[in-house]
Amino acid sequence: MSKPDLLERALGEHGLPGISAAVFDSDSVSERVLGDATPDTQYLIGSVTKTFVAAALVALEIDLHAPLMRYGTPAQLLSHTSGLQRELPGDAWGTLEFPDREQIVESLDEAELVLPPGRWHYSNLGYVVLGELIRERAGTPFEDVISERLLEPLGLTRTSWEPREPHARGTNRGVPEPPIDKGGARASGGLWSTAGDLSRWARHLMDLDALHRPFAHAGWDEAWGLGVACFRVDGRELWGHEGSSVGYQSALLYDCSTRAGAAVLTNATQPAGLRSVAASLVPLVTRSQVDEPPPPPEVERLLGSWWSESVEHRFRWTGRLETGEAVFASAGDDRYRTVKGREEGELLRVVRDDSGEPVELWWAGYPLRREPGYSFGK
């Protein structure tokens, strides 16, 4: 099925008034809209806002693993493992009248820890707490921090905290939905954006390695990093976030290994299968199609196949030393620290012969050699 067919099918099957999509790779963004939409049409992106909150914490260099009184750590709030209840105290989702910031702060003592810390339990309230943390550390509202440190420098001119024309009106099966203002809870899902802006945002988001590490599992095919989720779809690991609110749905998914992805937005409350649509739109880019910079001389002879007993590990240079399972950062002469993936935190040590040729790689206490076989003896 072609990309236009995917969008037309979603539009027709789910009764959507309009749909906007953007497909991107490292070089280009391609946009398409159907129904009552233009490329400049803004949508309420709901929980995709959470990715901006996570990036703001990184921009402020906040320690994500420092305790926050009864709320656990920022990392636990970002990954929904703090145990904090899902929503604000009160009945905002019944009235669609959300309290302001001062009212929310006053109500936080009523919030419950409904599970022990460490177990996954989705919490919008956790991101409201993170918004307060940003305000405390920056000395200014979190909305201003995100606007000034992220939206403006990245040129995301169609992403804002208030809707700007043209913007889509929320519907539910053809019936207009009431406008929604998240009030003091906007950190959990209050941004408006376009498919094109979200594609450009994803390019920045993918560079934040600290967020893209599985921190908790919500199911067999869904894991959570910090502010972003990882979905396994047809053997691919796609990162990003979905969003839904009264009258709107969104999905932003991308493949970190190929820097390609898709954003899909619609103005309808009813289920629309946007995750599947976005996943199908993510370009299938092979690593051979990705331009990789030449490795530095000290790394060049480390590349290629190394074996631990009968298991092959293929090392490559993508601007950093990688295998299919791990990413490494330099830790001094012939030493590299695993910073992501398998054996995270462990050391990789290079052993060279008298001519300087690498003959062994010791990784997490195990030797790797150029030939397969029993690696513990020569």
Number of C-alpha atoms within 10 A of each C-alpha: 7 9 16 14 10 15 23 17 14 18 18 11 11 14 16 24 21 23 29 27 29 26 24 23 23 13 7 10 17 13 17 18 22 18 13 15 20 18 18 18 24 29 30 34 30 26 25 27 24 29 23 23 25 26 21 22 22 15 14 13 10 14 12 18 11 11 13 15 7 9 18 18 20 26 22 27 29 27 29 30 27 27 23 26 19 17 18 21 15 14 12 13 12 8 8 14 13 21 19 13 15 9 11 20 14 9 14 14 9 10 15 12 14 12 14 12 18 15 16 22 21 19 21 23 23 26 25 27 21 26 25 18 18 22 16 12 14 14 10 12 15 24 20 14 21 21 19 12 14 18 19 12 10 15 12 18 13 21 25 19 18 12 19 16 10 14 18 23 21 24 21 18 15 14 11 14 17 12 11 15 15 19 14 19 22 24 27 26 25 25 24 21 28 28 34 27 22 25 28 20 20 24 19 12 21 19 12 13 13 14 23 22 18 17 19 20 17 15 10 8 12 17 21 26 23 25 25 26 26 24 23 14 14 9 8 12 19 24 24 26 24 23 21 22 18 20 24 23 29 32 28 30 32 31 22 19 15 18 19 26 30 31 33 31 31 34 32 30 21 18 13 19 14 22 22 13 21 27 26 19 25 23 17 13 15 9 11 8 8 14 10 13 10 11 17 11 8 11 16 14 13 22 16 14 17 22 20 21 16 12 12 16 20 15 20 20 19 17 11 15 20 20 18 12 12 16 22 21 16 15 13 9 9 16 17 20 20 22 19 20 17 14 16 15 14 16 20 23 20 19 15 13 9 6 6 10 12 18 16 20 23 16 19 16 11 13 22 25 21 17 14 15 15 14 17 11 6 5
